[in-house]
Amino acid sequence: MAQVTLPNALFGDNMVLQRHQKIAIFGKATTVANIEVYFKNKQYTANVKNGYWKVLLDESEAGGPFDLTIKGSNTITFTNILVGEVWLSSGQSNMQMPLKGFSGQPVNGSNEAILTSANSNLRFFEAPRKTADKTQEYIAGKWQLSSPKTSPKLSAAAYFFGKFLQETLDVPIGLIVSSWGGTPAEAWTPAEIIKKDFGDFKGWNENEQTKHRNPSVLYNAMIHPMIPYTIKGAIWYQGEGNVNRPKQYETLFPAMIESWRVNWGQGDFPFYFVQIAPFGNAKNHPFLREAQLKTMSSTKNTGMAVTLDIGEKKVIHPAEKKKVGERLAYWALAKDYGFNSISYSGPVYKSMEIKKNRAFLSFDYAETGVNSMGNELINFQIAGADKVFYPAKAAIKRGALSVWSDQVEKPIAVRYAWEAYVEASLFNNAGLPASSFRTDNW
Protein backbone atom coordinates (compact mmCIF):
# COMPACT_ATOMS: atom_id res chain seq x y z
CA MET A 1 0.00 0.00 0.00
CA ALA A 2 1.05 3.56 -0.63
CA GLN A 3 2.70 5.92 1.83
CA VAL A 4 -0.02 8.51 2.45
CA THR A 5 0.61 12.24 2.81
CA LEU A 6 -1.80 15.15 3.12
CA PRO A 7 -0.06 18.29 1.85
CA ASN A 8 -3.16 20.30 2.67
CA ALA A 9 -3.24 21.37 6.34
CA LEU A 10 -6.99 21.95 6.03
CA PHE A 11 -7.16 18.27 6.91
CA GLY A 12 -6.35 18.10 10.60
CA ASP A 13 -7.68 17.72 14.09
CA ASN A 14 -10.68 19.97 14.89
CA MET A 15 -11.59 20.50 11.23
CA VAL A 16 -15.13 21.19 10.06
CA LEU A 17 -16.54 19.26 7.10
CA GLN A 18 -19.45 20.42 4.96
CA ARG A 19 -22.85 18.84 5.62
CA HIS A 20 -25.39 17.80 2.97
CA GLN A 21 -22.75 17.56 0.23
CA LYS A 22 -20.28 14.95 -0.94
CA ILE A 23 -17.15 15.60 1.13
CA ALA A 24 -13.85 15.66 -0.77
CA ILE A 25 -10.89 14.05 1.00
CA PHE A 26 -7.68 14.12 -1.04
CA GLY A 27 -3.92 13.88 -0.82
CA LYS A 28 -0.79 12.29 -2.26
CA ALA A 29 0.78 8.85 -2.20
CA THR A 30 4.30 7.75 -3.05
CA THR A 31 3.49 4.51 -4.91
CA VAL A 32 0.68 3.23 -7.08
CA ALA A 33 -1.79 1.55 -4.77
CA ASN A 34 -5.12 1.98 -3.04
CA ILE A 35 -5.87 4.19 -0.06
CA GLU A 36 -8.53 3.36 2.51
CA VAL A 37 -10.52 6.08 4.25
CA TYR A 38 -12.76 5.46 7.28
CA PHE A 39 -15.42 7.91 8.44
CA LYS A 40 -18.58 7.37 10.50
CA ASN A 41 -18.23 3.57 10.46
CA LYS A 42 -17.88 3.37 6.69
CA GLN A 43 -14.88 2.43 4.57
CA TYR A 44 -14.02 4.17 1.28
CA THR A 45 -11.32 3.16 -1.21
CA ALA A 46 -9.34 5.61 -3.31
CA ASN A 47 -7.25 4.69 -6.32
CA VAL A 48 -3.90 6.43 -6.56
CA LYS A 49 -3.28 8.00 -9.95
CA ASN A 50 -0.09 9.86 -10.84
CA GLY A 51 0.70 10.14 -7.14
CA TYR A 52 -2.66 11.66 -6.16
CA TRP A 53 -5.82 10.25 -4.63
CA LYS A 54 -9.29 11.54 -3.77
CA VAL A 55 -12.47 10.14 -2.29
CA LEU A 56 -15.91 11.63 -1.85
CA LEU A 57 -17.47 10.78 1.49
CA ASP A 58 -21.23 10.36 1.67
CA GLU A 59 -23.37 13.35 2.49
CA SER A 60 -23.68 13.79 6.24
CA GLU A 61 -25.93 15.49 8.72
CA ALA A 62 -24.40 18.05 11.07
CA GLY A 63 -22.84 16.64 14.19
CA GLY A 64 -19.76 15.20 15.79
CA PRO A 65 -17.19 14.90 17.11
CA PHE A 66 -15.98 12.23 14.69
CA ASP A 67 -12.66 10.65 13.72
CA LEU A 68 -11.31 10.35 10.17
CA THR A 69 -8.72 7.67 9.43
CA ILE A 70 -6.65 7.31 6.24
CA LYS A 71 -4.69 4.10 5.70
CA GLY A 72 -1.96 3.22 3.30
CA SER A 73 1.35 1.72 4.36
CA ASN A 74 0.98 4.27 7.16
CA THR A 75 -2.08 5.41 9.09
CA ILE A 76 -3.22 8.98 9.70
CA THR A 77 -6.08 9.73 12.09
CA PHE A 78 -7.72 13.09 12.68
CA THR A 79 -9.88 13.62 15.74
CA ASN A 80 -12.55 15.98 17.09
CA ILE A 81 -14.03 16.57 13.63
CA LEU A 82 -17.39 18.29 13.25
CA VAL A 83 -19.78 18.32 10.31
CA GLY A 84 -21.59 21.59 9.67
CA GLU A 85 -21.27 24.60 7.38
CA VAL A 86 -17.92 25.66 5.89
CA TRP A 87 -17.42 29.17 4.48
CA LEU A 88 -14.35 30.63 2.79
CA SER A 89 -13.66 34.22 3.90
CA SER A 90 -11.32 36.25 1.69
CA GLY A 91 -10.34 39.74 0.56
CA GLN A 92 -8.06 42.55 1.65
CA SER A 93 -7.53 44.45 4.91
CA ASN A 94 -11.17 44.90 5.84
CA MET A 95 -11.51 41.11 5.86
CA GLN A 96 -8.10 40.70 7.50
CA MET A 97 -8.90 43.22 10.28
CA PRO A 98 -8.90 41.15 13.48
CA LEU A 99 -11.47 41.20 16.23
CA LYS A 100 -9.03 43.09 18.46
CA GLY A 101 -8.69 45.78 15.74
CA PHE A 102 -5.66 47.31 14.06
CA SER A 103 -3.29 49.72 15.77
CA GLY A 104 -5.30 52.86 16.50
CA GLN A 105 -8.32 51.42 14.64
CA PRO A 106 -10.87 49.64 16.84
CA VAL A 107 -13.64 47.17 16.17
CA ASN A 108 -16.81 48.26 17.93
CA GLY A 109 -17.80 45.88 20.71
CA SER A 110 -14.62 43.86 20.42
CA ASN A 111 -14.01 43.49 24.15
CA GLU A 112 -17.38 41.88 24.81
CA ALA A 113 -17.15 39.83 21.62
CA ILE A 114 -13.78 38.41 22.64
CA LEU A 115 -14.92 37.78 26.21
CA THR A 116 -17.94 35.76 25.05
CA SER A 117 -16.26 34.02 22.10
CA ALA A 118 -15.83 30.56 23.67
CA ASN A 119 -17.69 28.23 21.30
CA SER A 120 -16.50 24.75 20.32
CA ASN A 121 -19.01 24.78 17.44
CA LEU A 122 -17.35 27.82 15.85
CA ARG A 123 -13.95 27.00 14.38
CA PHE A 124 -11.57 28.71 12.02
CA PHE A 125 -8.53 28.07 9.84
CA GLU A 126 -6.36 30.99 8.73
CA ALA A 127 -4.12 30.67 5.71
CA PRO A 128 -0.61 32.13 6.11
CA ARG A 129 -0.02 35.17 3.91
CA LYS A 130 2.24 33.98 1.09
CA THR A 131 2.76 34.63 -2.62
CA ALA A 132 3.65 32.24 -5.42
CA ASP A 133 4.34 32.66 -9.13
CA LYS A 134 2.83 29.24 -9.87
CA THR A 135 -0.10 27.36 -8.36
CA GLN A 136 0.77 25.56 -5.15
CA GLU A 137 -0.47 22.33 -3.59
CA TYR A 138 0.50 22.94 0.03
CA ILE A 139 -1.08 25.29 2.50
CA ALA A 140 -0.06 25.55 6.15
CA GLY A 141 -2.17 26.38 9.18
CA LYS A 142 -4.40 24.60 11.67
CA TRP A 143 -8.01 24.55 12.79
CA GLN A 144 -8.72 26.38 16.03
CA LEU A 145 -11.75 26.53 18.29
CA SER A 146 -13.15 29.97 18.99
CA SER A 147 -12.24 31.18 22.47
CA PRO A 148 -11.10 34.37 24.21
CA LYS A 149 -7.55 33.16 23.60
CA THR A 150 -7.87 32.50 19.85
CA SER A 151 -10.57 34.93 18.67
CA PRO A 152 -8.71 38.28 19.03
CA LYS A 153 -6.63 37.51 15.93
CA LEU A 154 -9.54 36.17 13.88
CA SER A 155 -11.05 38.28 11.09
CA ALA A 156 -13.75 40.38 12.75
CA ALA A 157 -16.07 40.33 9.73
CA ALA A 158 -15.72 36.55 9.41
CA TYR A 159 -16.19 36.04 13.16
CA PHE A 160 -19.45 37.99 13.33
CA PHE A 161 -20.69 36.25 10.17
CA GLY A 162 -19.89 32.81 11.57
CA LYS A 163 -21.19 33.56 15.05
CA PHE A 164 -24.52 34.76 13.69
CA LEU A 165 -24.88 31.67 11.50
CA GLN A 166 -23.92 29.31 14.31
CA GLU A 167 -26.39 30.78 16.76
CA THR A 168 -29.21 30.89 14.19
CA LEU A 169 -28.69 27.47 12.59
CA ASP A 170 -27.44 25.69 15.72
CA VAL A 171 -24.90 23.68 13.72
CA PRO A 172 -21.09 23.75 13.67
CA ILE A 173 -19.56 26.51 11.54
CA GLY A 174 -16.10 26.39 9.99
CA LEU A 175 -14.46 29.58 8.70
CA ILE A 176 -11.51 29.36 6.32
CA VAL A 177 -9.88 32.80 6.29
CA SER A 178 -7.54 33.75 3.46
CA SER A 179 -6.94 37.52 3.31
CA TRP A 180 -4.21 40.10 2.80
CA GLY A 181 -4.41 43.87 3.22
CA GLY A 182 -3.78 46.21 0.31
CA THR A 183 -4.40 43.61 -2.37
CA PRO A 184 -6.33 44.04 -5.65
CA ALA A 185 -8.73 41.48 -7.11
CA GLU A 186 -6.26 40.49 -9.82
CA ALA A 187 -3.93 39.06 -7.17
CA TRP A 188 -6.71 36.61 -6.26
CA THR A 189 -7.49 35.66 -9.88
CA PRO A 190 -5.96 32.66 -11.73
CA ALA A 191 -3.24 33.44 -14.27
CA GLU A 192 -5.16 31.87 -17.16
CA ILE A 193 -8.00 34.33 -16.63
CA ILE A 194 -5.63 37.30 -16.46
CA LYS A 195 -3.83 36.24 -19.64
CA LYS A 196 -7.02 35.42 -21.53
CA ASP A 197 -9.16 38.41 -20.65
CA PHE A 198 -6.81 41.03 -19.19
CA GLY A 199 -3.72 40.75 -21.34
CA ASP A 200 -3.14 44.50 -21.26
CA PHE A 201 -3.14 44.45 -17.48
CA LYS A 202 -1.16 47.24 -15.83
CA GLY A 203 0.26 47.35 -12.33
CA TRP A 204 2.78 44.54 -12.01
CA ASN A 205 5.00 45.03 -8.98
CA GLU A 206 8.66 44.06 -9.01
CA ASN A 207 9.30 45.53 -5.57
CA GLU A 208 9.45 42.78 -2.94
CA GLN A 209 7.39 44.98 -0.61
CA THR A 210 4.46 45.04 -3.05
CA LYS A 211 4.82 41.65 -4.71
CA HIS A 212 1.60 40.52 -3.07
CA ARG A 213 -0.29 42.90 -5.37
CA ASN A 214 0.79 41.13 -8.55
CA PRO A 215 -1.80 39.26 -10.60
CA SER A 216 -2.47 35.66 -9.52
CA VAL A 217 0.17 35.42 -6.77
CA LEU A 218 -2.37 35.13 -3.95
CA TYR A 219 -4.67 32.83 -5.86
CA ASN A 220 -1.66 30.57 -6.46
CA ALA A 221 -0.56 30.44 -2.82
CA MET A 222 -3.67 31.10 -0.75
CA ILE A 223 -6.69 29.84 -2.73
CA HIS A 224 -5.61 27.13 -5.16
CA PRO A 225 -4.12 24.80 -2.51
CA MET A 226 -7.54 24.61 -0.81
CA ILE A 227 -9.29 23.28 -3.90
CA PRO A 228 -11.32 21.01 -3.85
CA TYR A 229 -11.95 21.09 -0.06
CA THR A 230 -15.74 21.04 0.16
CA ILE A 231 -17.27 24.39 1.13
CA LYS A 232 -20.73 25.87 1.29
CA GLY A 233 -19.74 29.22 -0.21
CA ALA A 234 -17.58 32.31 0.10
CA ILE A 235 -17.73 35.78 1.64
CA TRP A 236 -15.52 38.55 0.27
CA TYR A 237 -14.51 42.02 1.50
CA GLN A 238 -12.32 43.85 -1.02
CA GLY A 239 -12.44 46.65 -3.56
CA GLU A 240 -10.29 49.46 -2.22
CA GLY A 241 -7.30 47.92 -4.04
CA ASN A 242 -9.06 48.47 -7.36
CA VAL A 243 -10.66 51.85 -6.69
CA ASN A 244 -8.62 53.56 -9.39
CA ARG A 245 -9.82 51.10 -12.06
CA PRO A 246 -13.59 50.76 -11.51
CA LYS A 247 -14.42 50.07 -15.15
CA GLN A 248 -12.00 47.15 -15.26
CA TYR A 249 -13.42 45.86 -11.97
CA GLU A 250 -16.82 45.45 -13.65
CA THR A 251 -15.39 42.52 -15.61
CA LEU A 252 -12.44 41.48 -13.42
CA PHE A 253 -14.44 40.80 -10.26
CA PRO A 254 -17.10 38.61 -11.94
CA ALA A 255 -14.31 36.78 -13.79
CA MET A 256 -12.56 36.06 -10.49
CA ILE A 257 -15.76 34.71 -8.94
CA GLU A 258 -16.48 32.50 -11.94
CA SER A 259 -12.91 31.15 -12.01
CA TRP A 260 -13.11 30.08 -8.39
CA ARG A 261 -16.38 28.30 -9.04
CA VAL A 262 -15.09 26.52 -12.14
CA ASN A 263 -11.88 25.39 -10.44
CA TRP A 264 -13.67 24.22 -7.29
CA GLY A 265 -16.06 22.11 -9.33
CA GLN A 266 -18.96 22.67 -6.93
CA GLY A 267 -21.20 24.60 -9.30
CA ASP A 268 -22.27 28.18 -8.67
CA PHE A 269 -21.69 28.17 -4.92
CA PRO A 270 -22.94 31.25 -3.00
CA PHE A 271 -20.62 34.25 -3.13
CA TYR A 272 -21.55 37.20 -0.90
CA PHE A 273 -19.46 40.35 -0.76
CA VAL A 274 -19.25 43.72 0.95
CA GLN A 275 -19.60 47.00 -0.93
CA ILE A 276 -16.78 49.36 0.04
CA ALA A 277 -17.78 51.90 2.67
CA PRO A 278 -17.69 55.67 2.20
CA PHE A 279 -14.18 57.03 2.77
CA GLY A 280 -11.90 59.90 1.84
CA ASN A 281 -12.34 61.96 -1.31
CA ALA A 282 -11.24 59.73 -4.21
CA LYS A 283 -13.44 60.56 -7.19
CA ASN A 284 -13.63 56.93 -8.31
CA HIS A 285 -15.16 55.64 -5.07
CA PRO A 286 -18.80 55.79 -6.21
CA PHE A 287 -17.86 54.21 -9.54
CA LEU A 288 -16.22 51.27 -7.73
CA ARG A 289 -19.34 50.85 -5.59
CA GLU A 290 -21.33 50.86 -8.84
CA ALA A 291 -19.09 48.16 -10.30
CA GLN A 292 -19.79 46.02 -7.24
CA LEU A 293 -23.52 46.66 -7.58
CA LYS A 294 -23.37 45.60 -11.23
CA THR A 295 -21.61 42.39 -10.20
CA MET A 296 -24.51 41.50 -7.92
CA SER A 297 -26.91 42.02 -10.83
CA SER A 298 -24.85 40.25 -13.48
CA THR A 299 -23.35 37.31 -11.60
CA LYS A 300 -25.70 34.58 -10.42
CA ASN A 301 -25.91 33.46 -6.82
CA THR A 302 -24.13 36.54 -5.48
CA GLY A 303 -25.25 39.13 -2.95
CA MET A 304 -23.89 42.42 -1.64
CA ALA A 305 -23.86 43.79 1.89
CA VAL A 306 -24.11 47.59 1.69
CA THR A 307 -22.09 49.67 4.18
CA LEU A 308 -23.09 53.18 3.13
CA ASP A 309 -24.15 53.97 6.70
CA ILE A 310 -20.97 52.91 8.52
CA GLY A 311 -18.19 54.67 6.62
CA GLU A 312 -15.54 56.80 8.31
CA LYS A 313 -14.18 59.78 6.40
CA LYS A 314 -10.59 59.43 7.57
CA VAL A 315 -10.39 55.69 8.34
CA ILE A 316 -10.56 53.11 5.57
CA HIS A 317 -11.35 50.31 8.05
CA PRO A 318 -14.83 50.91 9.51
CA ALA A 319 -15.12 49.93 13.15
CA GLU A 320 -18.63 48.52 12.71
CA LYS A 321 -17.63 45.03 11.62
CA LYS A 322 -20.52 43.38 13.49
CA LYS A 323 -23.02 44.90 11.08
CA VAL A 324 -20.87 43.79 8.15
CA GLY A 325 -20.78 40.18 9.34
CA GLU A 326 -24.48 40.10 10.12
CA ARG A 327 -25.46 41.65 6.78
CA LEU A 328 -23.47 38.97 4.98
CA ALA A 329 -25.20 36.38 7.15
CA TYR A 330 -28.62 37.75 6.18
CA TRP A 331 -27.86 36.85 2.56
CA ALA A 332 -26.81 33.32 3.48
CA LEU A 333 -29.73 32.76 5.85
CA ALA A 334 -32.30 33.99 3.31
CA LYS A 335 -30.86 32.42 0.16
CA ASP A 336 -29.24 29.21 1.43
CA TYR A 337 -30.91 28.26 4.71
CA GLY A 338 -34.59 28.89 4.13
CA PHE A 339 -35.12 32.10 6.09
CA ASN A 340 -36.82 33.72 3.12
CA SER A 341 -39.15 35.90 5.16
CA ILE A 342 -36.35 38.26 6.25
CA SER A 343 -34.92 41.28 4.43
CA TYR A 344 -31.39 40.58 3.31
CA SER A 345 -30.48 43.45 0.97
CA GLY A 346 -30.77 47.18 1.16
CA PRO A 347 -32.83 48.95 -1.55
CA VAL A 348 -31.45 48.76 -5.08
CA TYR A 349 -32.55 51.33 -7.66
CA LYS A 350 -35.02 49.81 -10.15
CA SER A 351 -36.73 52.50 -12.23
CA MET A 352 -37.66 56.19 -12.49
CA GLU A 353 -40.79 58.03 -13.61
CA ILE A 354 -40.87 61.78 -14.29
CA LYS A 355 -43.99 63.76 -13.38
CA LYS A 356 -43.65 67.47 -14.12
CA ASN A 357 -40.49 68.58 -12.28
CA ARG A 358 -40.25 65.57 -9.98
CA ALA A 359 -38.55 62.20 -10.34
CA PHE A 360 -40.30 59.26 -8.65
CA LEU A 361 -37.99 56.32 -8.02
CA SER A 362 -38.75 52.64 -7.45
CA PHE A 363 -36.52 50.08 -5.74
CA ASP A 364 -36.02 46.35 -5.48
CA TYR A 365 -35.51 44.85 -2.00
CA ALA A 366 -37.93 47.37 -0.49
CA GLU A 367 -41.23 45.52 -0.48
CA THR A 368 -42.81 47.90 2.04
CA GLY A 369 -41.13 50.99 0.60
CA VAL A 370 -38.13 53.07 1.57
CA ASN A 371 -37.62 55.36 4.54
CA SER A 372 -35.02 57.62 6.09
CA MET A 373 -34.90 55.88 9.49
CA GLY A 374 -35.34 59.29 11.11
CA ASN A 375 -32.51 60.93 9.18
CA GLU A 376 -32.70 63.96 6.93
CA LEU A 377 -32.89 62.91 3.28
CA ILE A 378 -29.57 64.15 1.90
CA ASN A 379 -26.98 63.43 -0.80
CA PHE A 380 -29.41 63.54 -3.73
CA GLN A 381 -28.60 65.28 -7.02
CA ILE A 382 -30.75 65.89 -10.08
CA ALA A 383 -30.02 67.01 -13.66
CA GLY A 384 -31.81 67.98 -16.85
CA ALA A 385 -30.82 67.69 -20.49
CA ASP A 386 -27.78 69.91 -19.93
CA LYS A 387 -26.29 67.16 -17.69
CA VAL A 388 -25.57 69.66 -14.93
CA PHE A 389 -26.34 68.20 -11.50
CA TYR A 390 -27.81 70.31 -8.73
CA PRO A 391 -28.35 69.44 -5.06
CA ALA A 392 -31.84 68.02 -4.81
CA LYS A 393 -34.59 67.82 -2.25
CA ALA A 394 -36.20 64.50 -1.51
CA ALA A 395 -39.34 63.30 0.20
CA ILE A 396 -40.86 59.95 1.10
CA LYS A 397 -44.61 59.51 1.16
CA ARG A 398 -46.06 56.10 2.02
CA GLY A 399 -42.73 54.50 1.22
CA ALA A 400 -42.34 56.17 -2.20
CA LEU A 401 -39.38 58.45 -2.91
CA SER A 402 -39.55 61.62 -4.99
CA VAL A 403 -36.64 63.93 -5.85
CA TRP A 404 -36.67 67.46 -7.28
CA SER A 405 -34.88 70.81 -7.48
CA ASP A 406 -36.27 74.25 -8.26
CA GLN A 407 -33.26 74.68 -10.56
CA VAL A 408 -34.23 71.77 -12.82
CA GLU A 409 -37.53 72.21 -14.63
CA LYS A 410 -37.39 68.96 -16.63
CA PRO A 411 -35.28 66.36 -14.82
CA ILE A 412 -33.89 63.34 -16.63
CA ALA A 413 -31.32 61.94 -14.17
CA VAL A 414 -30.92 61.41 -10.43
CA ARG A 415 -27.92 60.43 -8.35
CA TYR A 416 -27.77 59.37 -4.72
CA ALA A 417 -24.65 59.27 -2.53
CA TRP A 418 -22.45 59.82 -5.58
CA GLU A 419 -19.36 60.96 -3.68
CA ALA A 420 -16.47 59.22 -1.97
CA TYR A 421 -17.66 59.98 1.55
CA VAL A 422 -21.37 60.29 2.29
CA GLU A 423 -23.74 59.62 5.14
CA ALA A 424 -26.61 57.30 4.30
CA SER A 425 -30.16 58.58 4.46
CA LEU A 426 -32.09 55.98 2.46
CA PHE A 427 -33.04 52.57 3.86
CA ASN A 428 -35.70 49.89 3.71
CA ASN A 429 -37.92 49.08 6.68
CA ALA A 430 -35.40 46.53 7.96
CA GLY A 431 -32.89 49.34 8.41
CA LEU A 432 -30.64 48.10 5.60
CA PRO A 433 -29.11 51.01 3.64
CA ALA A 434 -29.58 51.57 -0.07
CA SER A 435 -26.58 51.37 -2.33
CA SER A 436 -25.39 54.57 -3.93
CA PHE A 437 -26.80 54.77 -7.45
CA ARG A 438 -27.27 56.89 -10.56
CA THR A 439 -29.98 56.69 -13.18
CA ASP A 440 -27.66 58.00 -15.92
CA ASN A 441 -24.53 56.53 -17.51
CA TRP A 442 -22.78 59.79 -18.25
PyMOL commands that set and color helices and strands:
alter all, ss='L'
color gray80, all
select helices_A, chain A and resi 93-96+110-115+151-153+156-169+185-188+191-197+208-213+217-226+240-242+246-264+285-298+321-336
alter helices_A, ss='H'
color red, helices_A
select strands_A, chain A and resi 4-5+16-18+23-29+34-39+42-47+52-57+63-71+75-91+119-126+143-146+173-179+233-237+271-274+302-305+348-355+358-364+370-371+380-383+389-391+393-397+400-404+413-416+427-428+437-438
alter strands_A, ss='S'
color yellow, strands_A
deselect
rebuild
show_as cartoon
